[in-house]
Amino acid sequence: MGRAGDIVARAALEAEPPFTIGVTGKWGCGKTSVMRRAFATLGGRSISQNLRLGADKLELDREEQTKLCFKDSSRTTALPWDGQIIEAAKQSLSIWYSPWQHQGAENPLIPLLQELRAQYCEKRKSLETKNKVLNRNSGLAALALLEHIIDAAISLNIGKPVKIFSGVTENTRKVWNENNPENLVKPSDGQRFHLLFEDAVENLLQDLHNATPTKFRTSKFDNTARLIIFIDDLDRCEEKAVVTLLEAIKLYLGTRRCVFVLGVDEVAVGDALKRHWHGRSDDSNREYLEKLFQAMIPVPQPEEKSLQALIIEQLQSHDFPQNSIAKLAQDITQLLEPNPRKIKNFLNSLCANWQILRNEAMQNPEHCQRLVMFQYLRHNHRPVWRLLEREPNLLPLLQRVIVQQSLEPIPGYTGEEHRLAREIFTRSFAHVLPHVAENGDTKTTKHNSQDLDQAVERALESLDRRRSDQHFMSWARDFLSPVEPLHPMYLRINSENNT
């Protein structure tokens, strides 16, 4: 993943803008990790985040980020990067944006521009700290352009000119030497917005170059400078936000200084496009994405050896029996797909349950292995686990279904309850079981129109009702008199003795 992140960073600097890179993979595969690596390698710095409940500001670990930065000579040698690539990195500005955090926004383009403004201000503030003698006029001009860009985006969205951010201070207006912004900001004028955005990016990159202390400059401001915008978690957004942001990149933001790096699950984004554009074929949606992205970089799958090393380290830290750890690591890598997030989730849950159940019996390697297998049921076959959790006596039935032995009724269960449980187990593992055709095809069972969770609810409700009614009947036989009339108070009827 580290190498993939470095490749993304280098591609963002070598490509001829406008350029859009897709970092692709399923949920949890490590897209964010790869993009964060590239972001840090390019010198990206997240701004301070306010903690909830009024806590102090949290500053991200700058020291750790610096280790990955292009300024680290050992890193540039290891990449390896030549002088031209390093110079492009020094002149560029990297921005991080997560549209998922702005789901409430009607148009995700607006919070993206606001994030650009905020992170540009943060970068300039950092440069001011290093360089006390600084001409702020160019910074004010760039800031003014960004403010007008935000107003233009709002104008495009609502269909009439607005002025919300522009003209924050009198100084800003004085140093902005462009034409009257009223002539640039017209409703739905995408071409004018595109030119205005291009001009704003040019100005802010020029300003950051001018604000850099002279001793750190190695060349004049040139065409290698670029704005690199990282967009993460797009596939988590609702389809309207997905389409709106992709269209904004294609129509308005794709300028000669801009490179976009998007983390996308191609299947999820394709589904969002399909829901948004009813009737469009999968091929059309795929072609749409191919036109938008000039490069697709898939997140590499982790090697099995690396996964097992991670699992072994985690199990050792929780004091699993040493003689069982290697076998458990093999089982877990075979049970789960090589998805880092899913494996971490499984391991964390497994270790929590291990700590709860720790006793002398759990030192037995066979018991540890059973714990792993039942944890797998919890994660991957939730309906089966729910049924077994409440009805552990049904475990032999699950075993018989899996090994395809004769399915004799389990003592204590009626024929209908036995049938329901058997069908739930069979449906859960139908994709790995030969076709089962006992008492009718499983595809035409009574609860086939329900999903498995609904079927389990029905089965448990039936079992609970039967037990409850049996207990009531037992009590009634012992305590109810066949000749004594029912007292009116139990029916909430007023009487002389119950008012």
C-alpha positions in Angstrom: 0.0 0.0 0.0 2.9 2.3 0.7 4.2 1.8 -2.8 0.7 2.4 -4.2 0.5 5.7 -2.3 3.8 6.8 -3.7 2.7 6.0 -7.2 -0.5 8.0 -6.8 1.6 11.0 -5.5 4.0 10.7 -8.5 1.2 10.3 -11.0 -0.4 13.5 -9.6 2.8 15.4 -10.3 3.7 13.9 -13.7 0.3 14.1 -15.3 -0.6 17.0 -17.5 -3.6 18.7 -15.9 -6.6 18.6 -16.0 -6.3 15.0 -14.8 -8.4 12.8 -12.6 -7.0 9.7 -10.9 -9.3 7.0 -9.4 -8.0 4.9 -6.4 -10.3 1.9 -6.7 -11.3 -1.0 -4.5 -14.0 -2.4 -2.3 -15.1 -1.0 1.0 -12.4 -1.5 3.6 -9.7 -2.5 1.2 -7.5 0.5 2.2 -8.3 3.3 -0.3 -8.1 5.9 2.3 -4.7 4.6 3.6 -3.3 4.8 0.1 -4.6 8.3 -0.5 -3.4 9.5 2.9 0.0 8.2 2.1 0.0 10.1 -1.2 -1.4 13.2 0.5 1.4 13.2 3.2 4.1 12.4 0.6 3.0 15.6 -1.3 3.3 17.6 1.9 -0.4 17.8 2.6 -1.4 18.9 6.1 -4.8 18.6 7.6 -6.0 21.6 9.4 -6.8 21.5 13.1 -10.1 19.8 14.0 -12.4 20.9 16.8 -13.1 18.0 19.1 -16.6 17.5 20.4 -17.9 18.5 23.8 -15.8 21.6 23.9 -12.4 19.9 24.2 -9.2 21.6 23.0 -8.2 21.5 19.3 -6.6 18.3 18.1 -3.6 18.9 15.9 -2.7 15.9 13.7 0.7 14.5 14.2 2.9 16.7 12.0 6.1 14.8 12.9 4.7 11.6 11.5 3.5 13.4 8.3 6.9 15.0 7.8 8.5 11.6 7.7 6.5 10.8 4.6 6.9 14.3 3.0 8.8 14.9 -0.2 11.2 17.2 1.8 12.7 14.2 3.6 15.9 13.3 1.6 15.7 9.6 2.5 12.2 9.4 1.2 13.0 11.2 -2.1 15.9 8.8 -2.6 13.7 5.8 -1.8 10.9 6.8 -4.2 13.1 7.7 -6.3 12.2 11.2 -7.5 14.2 13.4 -9.8 14.6 17.2 -9.3 11.8 18.1 -11.6 9.3 16.0 -9.7 10.4 17.4 -6.4 10.2 20.9 -7.7 6.6 20.2 -8.9 5.8 18.9 -5.4 7.2 22.0 -3.7 5.1 24.3 -5.9 1.9 22.4 -5.5 -0.9 22.6 -2.9 -2.7 19.4 -1.8 -6.2 19.6 -0.3 -8.2 16.9 1.4 -12.0 16.8 1.1 -14.6 14.2 2.3 -18.1 14.9 0.7 -19.6 12.3 3.0 -19.1 14.8 5.9 -21.2 17.3 4.0 -24.2 15.1 3.1 -26.6 17.8 4.2 -25.3 20.3 1.6 -27.6 20.6 -1.4 -24.5 21.0 -3.7 -21.2 19.3 -2.6 -19.3 21.7 -4.8 -19.9 24.6 -2.3 -18.3 22.9 0.8 -15.5 21.7 -1.5 -14.7 25.2 -2.3 -15.0 26.3 1.3 -12.6 23.5 2.3 -10.2 24.8 -0.4 -10.4 28.3 1.1 -9.8 27.0 4.6 -6.9 24.8 3.8 -5.3 27.5 1.6 -5.5 30.0 4.5 -3.9 27.4 6.8 -1.0 26.8 4.4 -0.5 30.6 4.1 -0.6 31.1 7.8 2.1 28.4 8.1 4.3 30.3 5.6 3.7 33.6 7.4 5.1 32.0 10.5 8.3 31.1 8.8 8.7 34.3 6.8 8.0 37.4 8.8 8.4 39.8 5.9 5.5 39.0 3.7 3.5 40.9 1.1 -0.1 40.1 2.0 -1.6 41.9 -1.0 -1.3 38.8 -3.3 -2.8 36.6 -0.6 -5.8 39.0 -0.2 -6.3 38.9 -3.9 -6.2 35.1 -4.1 -8.6 35.0 -1.1 -11.0 37.4 -2.7 -11.1 35.3 -5.9 -11.9 32.2 -3.8 -14.7 34.1 -2.1 -16.2 35.1 -5.4 -15.8 31.5 -6.6 -17.9 30.3 -3.6 -20.5 33.0 -4.4 -20.5 31.9 -8.1 -21.1 28.3 -7.1 -24.0 29.3 -4.9 -25.3 31.4 -7.9 -25.1 28.4 -10.2 -27.0 26.3 -7.6 -29.9 28.7 -6.9 -30.1 30.3 -10.3 -29.5 34.0 -9.4 -26.5 36.1 -8.4 -25.6 36.3 -4.7 -22.8 37.9 -2.6 -22.2 36.0 0.6 -18.4 35.6 0.9 -17.2 38.2 -1.5 -16.0 41.6 -0.2 -15.3 40.4 3.4 -13.0 43.4 3.9 -12.4 46.7 2.2 -8.7 45.7 1.6 -9.7 42.6 -0.2 -11.8 44.6 -2.7 -9.1 47.1 -3.3 -6.4 44.6 -4.3 -8.7 42.6 -6.5 -7.9 44.1 -10.0 -10.2 41.9 -12.1 -13.3 43.1 -13.9 -16.5 43.7 -12.1 -17.4 40.4 -10.5 -21.1 41.1 -11.3 -20.2 40.6 -15.0 -18.6 37.2 -14.2 -21.2 35.7 -11.9 -24.3 35.0 -13.9 -26.9 32.3 -13.2 -26.0 29.0 -14.7 -23.0 30.4 -16.6 -20.7 27.4 -16.3 -18.1 28.7 -18.8 -17.6 31.9 -16.8 -17.4 29.9 -13.6 -14.8 27.6 -15.1 -12.6 30.6 -16.1 -13.1 32.3 -12.8 -12.0 29.1 -11.0 -9.0 28.7 -13.2 -8.0 32.2 -12.5 -8.4 31.7 -8.7 -6.2 28.6 -8.7 -3.5 30.4 -10.7 -3.5 33.2 -8.2 -3.4 31.1 -5.1 -0.6 28.9 -6.4 1.4 32.0 -7.4 0.7 33.6 -4.0 2.0 30.5 -2.2 5.1 30.5 -4.3 5.7 34.1 -3.5 5.1 33.5 0.2 7.6 30.8 0.4 10.9 32.1 1.9 13.5 32.8 -0.8 16.0 30.3 0.6 13.6 27.5 0.0 12.9 28.3 -3.6 14.9 26.6 -6.3 13.2 28.0 -9.4 10.7 30.4 -10.7 6.9 29.8 -10.6 6.2 27.6 -13.6 3.7 25.2 -15.2 4.6 22.4 -12.8 2.7 24.0 -10.0 -0.7 22.4 -9.4 -3.7 22.1 -7.1 -4.1 18.5 -6.1 -7.5 17.7 -4.6 -8.0 14.4 -2.7 -11.7 13.4 -2.5 -12.4 10.4 -0.2 -15.5 8.4 0.7 -17.4 9.5 -2.4 -18.9 6.0 -2.6 -20.6 6.5 0.8 -22.6 9.4 -0.4 -26.2 9.4 -1.8 -26.5 9.1 -5.5 -27.4 12.8 -6.0 -24.3 13.9 -4.2 -22.1 11.5 -6.2 -23.4 12.6 -9.6 -23.4 16.3 -8.6 -19.7 16.2 -7.5 -18.6 14.2 -10.5 -20.4 16.5 -12.9 -18.8 19.6 -11.1 -15.3 18.1 -11.6 -16.0 17.4 -15.3 -17.7 20.7 -16.2 -16.3 23.3 -13.8 -13.2 22.3 -12.0 -11.1 20.5 -14.6 -8.6 23.3 -15.3 -5.0 23.4 -16.5 -3.7 23.5 -12.9 -6.0 20.9 -11.2 -5.4 17.2 -10.5 -8.1 15.2 -8.7 -7.5 12.0 -6.8 -10.8 10.2 -5.9 -11.2 7.1 -3.8 -14.0 5.1 -5.3 -15.6 1.7 -5.1 -16.5 1.3 -8.8 -19.4 -1.0 -8.1 -20.9 1.3 -5.5 -20.5 4.4 -7.7 -21.9 2.5 -10.7 -25.0 1.6 -8.7 -25.4 5.2 -7.6 -25.3 6.3 -11.3 -27.8 3.7 -12.2 -30.2 4.8 -9.5 -29.8 8.4 -10.5 -30.1 7.9 -14.2 -33.0 5.5 -14.5 -32.9 3.4 -17.6 -29.2 4.0 -18.5 -27.3 0.8 -19.1 -24.4 -0.5 -17.0 -22.2 -0.1 -20.1 -23.1 3.6 -20.4 -22.4 4.3 -16.7 -19.0 2.5 -17.1 -18.2 4.6 -20.1 -19.1 7.7 -18.1 -16.5 6.8 -15.4 -13.9 5.9 -18.0 -14.2 9.4 -19.6 -14.0 11.1 -16.2 -10.9 9.2 -14.9 -7.7 9.3 -17.0 -6.1 6.7 -14.7 -7.4 4.0 -12.4 -5.0 2.7 -9.7 -6.4 -0.3 -7.8 -5.5 -0.8 -4.2 -3.3 -4.0 -4.0 -4.5 -6.9 -2.0 -2.4 -7.7 1.1 -0.2 -10.8 0.9 -1.4 -13.8 3.0 1.9 -13.9 4.8 1.6 -10.3 5.9 -2.0 -10.9 7.0 -1.0 -13.9 9.1 1.8 -11.9 10.7 -0.7 -9.2 11.7 -3.2 -11.7 13.1 -0.5 -13.5 15.1 0.7 -10.3 16.6 -2.9 -9.4 17.6 -3.6 -12.8 19.1 -0.3 -12.8 21.0 -1.1 -9.4 22.5 -4.3 -10.9 24.0 -2.5 -13.9 25.4 -4.1 -16.6 23.3 -2.4 -20.0 23.9 0.9 -20.0 22.1 0.4 -23.5 20.8 -2.8 -22.5 19.0 -1.9 -19.1 17.5 -0.4 -20.3 14.2 -3.4 -22.5 13.4 -5.8 -19.8 14.3 -4.1 -17.3 12.0 -4.3 -19.8 9.1 -8.0 -20.4 9.9 -8.8 -16.7 10.0 -7.0 -15.9 6.7 -9.0 -18.8 5.0 -12.3 -17.7 6.5 -12.1 -14.0 5.6 -11.5 -12.2 2.4 -8.2 -10.2 2.3 -9.9 -7.0 3.3 -8.0 -5.0 6.0 -11.0 -3.4 7.6 -13.0 -6.6 7.8 -10.0 -8.5 9.2 -9.4 -5.8 11.9 -13.1 -5.8 12.8 -13.1 -9.6 13.1 -10.0 -9.7 15.2 -11.1 -6.9 17.5 -14.4 -8.7 18.1 -12.7 -12.1 18.5 -10.3 -10.7 21.1 -13.0 -9.0 23.0 -15.0 -12.3 23.3 -11.8 -14.1 24.2 -11.2 -11.7 27.1 -14.8 -12.3 28.3 -14.6 -16.1 28.1 -11.0 -16.5 29.3 -10.9 -19.5 31.6 -8.9 -22.7 32.0 -11.0 -24.5 29.3 -10.1 -21.8 26.7 -6.4 -22.8 27.0 -7.3 -25.8 24.9 -6.4 -25.2 21.2 -9.6 -27.0 20.1 -11.8 -24.7 22.1 -9.9 -21.7 20.7 -10.6 -22.9 17.2 -14.3 -23.4 18.0 -14.4 -19.8 19.3 -13.0 -18.6 15.9 -15.6 -20.6 14.0 -18.5 -19.3 16.1 -17.2 -15.8 15.7 -17.3 -16.4 12.0 -21.0 -17.3 12.3 -21.6 -14.1 14.2 -20.1 -12.0 11.5 -21.0 -13.8 8.3 -24.1 -15.8 9.1 -26.0 -13.6 11.6 -29.4 -15.3 11.2 -27.8 -18.7 12.0 -26.0 -17.3 15.0 -29.2 -15.6 16.3 -31.0 -18.8 16.2 -28.2 -20.8 17.8 -27.7 -18.1 20.5 -31.2 -18.6 21.6 -31.5 -22.3 20.8 -28.1 -23.9 21.3 -29.8 -27.4 21.2 -30.2 -26.8 17.4 -26.5 -27.1 16.9 -26.6 -30.8 16.0 -29.2 -29.9 13.3 -26.8 -27.4 11.8 -24.0 -30.0 11.8 -26.4 -32.6 10.0 -27.3 -30.0 7.4 -23.7 -29.2 6.6 -22.5 -32.8 6.4 -25.7 -33.9 4.8 -26.6 -36.5 7.3 -30.1 -37.8 7.9 -32.2 -35.0 9.5 -33.9 -36.7 12.4 -36.1 -34.4 14.5 -34.2 -32.7 17.4 -35.9 -33.7 20.8 -37.9 -30.9 22.3 -39.0 -29.3 19.0 -42.2 -29.7 17.0 -42.1 -30.8 13.4 -42.8 -27.2 12.2 -40.1 -25.7 14.4 -37.6 -28.3 13.2 -38.6 -27.6 9.5 -38.2 -23.8 10.0 -34.7 -24.2 11.6 -33.6 -26.7 8.9 -34.6 -24.3 6.1 -32.8 -21.4 7.8 -29.6 -23.4 8.0 -30.0 -24.7 4.5 -30.7 -21.3 3.0 -27.6 -19.8 4.7 -25.3 -22.4 3.2 -27.2 -23.1 0.0 -24.4 -21.8 -2.2 -22.0 -24.5 -0.9 -24.5 -27.3 -0.4 -25.8 -29.6 -3.2 -29.4 -29.0 -4.1 -31.6 -30.1 -1.3 -35.1 -31.3 -2.2 -36.5 -32.8 1.0 -40.1 -31.9 1.7 -40.2 -29.8 -1.4 -37.6 -27.6 -3.1 -36.0 -25.1 -0.7 -36.7 -22.3 -3.3 -40.4 -22.8 -2.7 -40.5 -23.0 1.1 -43.1 -21.1 3.0 -40.8 -18.3 4.2 -38.9 -17.9 0.9 -40.4 -14.5 0.3 -38.9 -13.4 3.6 -35.2 -12.7 4.2 -33.4 -14.9 6.7 -33.6 -12.3 9.5 -37.4 -12.3 9.1 -37.5 -16.1 9.0 -35.5 -16.2 12.3 -37.9 -13.7 13.9 -40.8 -15.9 12.9 -39.0 -19.1 14.2 -38.1 -17.5 17.6 -41.6 -16.0 18.0 -43.1 -19.4 17.5 -40.7 -21.1 19.9 -41.2 -18.3 22.6 -45.0 -18.5 22.2 -45.0 -22.2 22.6 -42.9 -22.1 25.7 -45.0 -19.3 27.2 -48.3 -21.2 26.5 -46.9 -24.4 27.9 -45.9 -22.7 31.1 -49.3 -21.0 31.3 -51.0 -24.4 30.9 -48.9 -26.0 33.6 -49.8 -23.2 36.0 -53.5 -23.4 35.0 -53.6 -27.1 35.7 -52.2 -26.6 39.2 -53.9 -23.4 40.3 -57.1 -22.7 38.4 -60.3 -24.3 39.7 -62.7 -25.7 37.0 -65.7 -24.5 39.1 -64.6 -21.2 40.6 -65.9 -18.2 38.5 -63.4 -15.5 37.3 -63.3 -12.6 39.7 -64.4 -9.3 37.9 -61.3 -7.4 39.0 -59.1 -9.5 36.6 -61.3 -8.2 33.8 -61.1 -4.6 35.1 -64.9 -4.6 35.7 -66.3 -2.4 38.5 -68.0 -4.2 41.3 -68.8 -3.7 44.9 -65.5 -5.2 45.9 -63.4 -3.6 43.1 -64.0 0.0 42.3 
